[in-house]
Amino acid sequence: MEFKKILVPVAGHVADEEAMRFACRMSKRVKGKIWSVYIITIKRSLPLDAEIESEIRKAEGILDHIESVAEEEDCEIETDVLQARDAGPAIIDEAVDKACDLITMGVNYKRRFGQFSLGNVVPYVLQNAPCPVILYHEQ
Amino acid sequence: MTNNWHRKPGDRIFRPRRIKRFRLRRVLGVAAVFSAGYGNVGSSIYYALGIVAVVAIGATPIALGIAGILFIFTALTYAEGTAALPEAGGSASFARHGFNDLAGFAAGWALMLSYIVTIAISAFTIPPYLGFFWEPLKDSAIIGTIASIGIVGFLMVLNVVGIKETSVVNIGAAILDIATQVSLVVIGFILLFNPTVLWHRIIDNWPTSENLVLGIALASIAYTGIETMSQMAEETKRPEQRVPRALVLMIVTVLVIFAGISLVSLSAMSPQELASEWSRDPVAGIAFYLPMEIIRFILKPLIGILAGTILLIATNAGLIGISRLAFSLGSHQLVPPVLSRVHSRFKTPYVSIILFSLVAIIILIPGFFASDVFENMGALYTFGSLLAFMFAHASILSLRIRKPELPRPFKLGGNIRFRGRELPLSAIIGLAAISAIWIIIMITQAYSRWVGLIWMAIGLIIYYLYRRQQGMPLTHTEGREKPKSFWENNRGKRL
């Protein structure tokens, strides 16, 4: 399969790096395009366009790091910071808008109540994605 | 892969700073905006009916009707203002653009008072409805007030932590609420409505002129929610079309349902019963008097649960609204930045949430010992809300005069020409009528006059000291380049 438009949502996990590396290798073959987005989740007690400096700085730092990872793979990517009420729908919205062929996401290892947990965002994306989704699971 | 995904209501994406192409995606449609607004406005009838009946007695339906007409004018003003300026802040935003920062602050501060009282009054009327399940909640002032304070405290903690609230809940609650209220109106008209009895109850219990005017003013509490819808504009897909549509839909729905409920209530019980025993839970009173046992059996607990749920949502909406408003005022340097301070872990404006929750609790405290606390809260609400509505109307008129070139995707018709400018008649009438009512309230209602004026004085002192400390003029911001709003950056672009 050819993946010419790949979306890589990042959250600052170690697994994001490998997800980006994988996306770079997939897109290089077909000279595709990669977008990486960081979603700042805004609580309802704040206006949606509220600028939270600490969160924006954190987002910029994460995206800077992801850009450097892509650079190591000799890949150009576009990065964006989004603010939304929920990360899952924001990712899906972005994928729909960009007509992405693939979403790759890093998943860090979480245990909730003794069970391995994917959290809330990943299941939502898996359920609603308009394209294939590849998860990279951090060991 | 087939895309069966549908956008979740309430989600929208805004991109700050690190933007290569500035794109904005809003996802709220008419249904979600309507539901959010109705969740506020529709909840008000659960207490507004009783508050109005305390003063307007037999003229309660007339007071609600006249207030409804003024509500239409105000909603239309908000429709134009929100479509032209779809940012969080409502009338405070309109006033800031239409006049200056001082006007924006005054409108915002008045709005804050009405939000705080909305929080208090919504929480105050939850226990009586839940009294169906445990009578002391309705009969005991101490237990009821403790419960109300507990509700505000609980929601304060939830909002500091930052719960995930979904618009699906709001839409579901609004649908259920409308269905129940419509059912109640239909059943009430079939089983209870008696034009002769109704006519006599109105005529024989006609209030004094002063009380009628007060009743009209208090009836404005039935129509809270306009500000909520205005705030939703920043999250709405094509707000210039959708928000006015949602507002018009809400106007029609609210007026029809409120007219029906007020007529049914006076058919079910006397104005004296409505104003005393059932003043805090009038809708439960209607269910109580339904003649058929089976319908009472179903409706009484249903109304108890539904009213409690809707009022809890409304109380929470008030908290969310005031925290957003405080943040918005802070971001425009109208209030000290401490009110915009965001918790490092929870990412919520915890200072404003805690502060205004405590003020709401202070307003509730007289509930332990004062028998007229309910009416006083209603009168206090009118002080803040009518002042905010006055600012809204005046700002729309000012914008028509000072910024006639401002794009107005929804422009009010029925204009008169004045010095080459078109001024909407609905805004002029709304401003005149609401100003007159506000002045009468100020003259006749000592509690709301003094508490309201003290509130405004405190706010203006804070504003004055803050602006002086920052070296900023009182009326406008000079020498500081404000970042453009996302709407200004995207004006004319397809979103």
Chai-1 contact restraints between the chains, C-beta under 6 A:
chainA,res_idxA,chainB,res_idxB,connection_type,confidence,min_distance_angstrom,max_distance_angstrom,comment,restraint_id
A,K43,B,G162,contact,1.0,0.0,6.0,A-B,restraint_1
A,K43,B,K347,contact,1.0,0.0,6.0,A-B,restraint_2
A,K43,B,T348,contact,1.0,0.0,6.0,A-B,restraint_3
A,R44,B,E165,contact,1.0,0.0,6.0,A-B,restraint_4
A,R44,B,I320,contact,1.0,0.0,6.0,A-B,restraint_5
A,S45,B,N159,contact,1.0,0.0,6.0,A-B,restraint_6
A,S45,B,I320,contact,1.0,0.0,6.0,A-B,restraint_7
A,S45,B,S323,contact,1.0,0.0,6.0,A-B,restraint_8
A,S45,B,T348,contact,1.0,0.0,6.0,A-B,restraint_9
A,S45,B,P349,contact,1.0,0.0,6.0,A-B,restraint_10
A,L46,B,F327,contact,1.0,0.0,6.0,A-B,restraint_11
A,P47,B,A88,contact,1.0,0.0,6.0,A-B,restraint_12
A,P47,B,R324,contact,1.0,0.0,6.0,A-B,restraint_13
A,P47,B,F327,contact,1.0,0.0,6.0,A-B,restraint_14
A,P47,B,S328,contact,1.0,0.0,6.0,A-B,restraint_15
A,L48,B,R12,contact,1.0,0.0,6.0,A-B,restraint_16
A,L48,B,F14,contact,1.0,0.0,6.0,A-B,restraint_17
A,L48,B,E234,contact,1.0,0.0,6.0,A-B,restraint_18
A,L48,B,E235,contact,1.0,0.0,6.0,A-B,restraint_19
A,D49,B,F14,contact,1.0,0.0,6.0,A-B,restraint_20
A,D49,B,F486,contact,1.0,0.0,6.0,A-B,restraint_21
A,A50,B,F327,contact,1.0,0.0,6.0,A-B,restraint_22
A,E51,B,P16,contact,1.0,0.0,6.0,A-B,restraint_23
A,I52,B,V342,contact,1.0,0.0,6.0,A-B,restraint_24
A,V81,B,R18,contact,1.0,0.0,6.0,A-B,restraint_25
A,L82,B,I13,contact,1.0,0.0,6.0,A-B,restraint_26
A,L82,B,R15,contact,1.0,0.0,6.0,A-B,restraint_27
A,Q83,B,F14,contact,1.0,0.0,6.0,A-B,restraint_28
A,A84,B,D11,contact,1.0,0.0,6.0,A-B,restraint_29
A,A84,B,I13,contact,1.0,0.0,6.0,A-B,restraint_30
A,R85,B,G10,contact,1.0,0.0,6.0,A-B,restraint_31
A,R85,B,D11,contact,1.0,0.0,6.0,A-B,restraint_32
A,D86,B,D11,contact,1.0,0.0,6.0,A-B,restraint_33
A,P89,B,K8,contact,1.0,0.0,6.0,A-B,restraint_34
A,P89,B,D11,contact,1.0,0.0,6.0,A-B,restraint_35
A,A90,B,I13,contact,1.0,0.0,6.0,A-B,restraint_36
A,I92,B,W5,contact,1.0,0.0,6.0,A-B,restraint_37
A,D93,B,R25,contact,1.0,0.0,6.0,A-B,restraint_38
A,N128,B,W5,contact,1.0,0.0,6.0,A-B,restraint_39
A,P130,B,N3,contact,1.0,0.0,6.0,A-B,restraint_40
A,C131,B,M1,contact,1.0,0.0,6.0,A-B,restraint_41
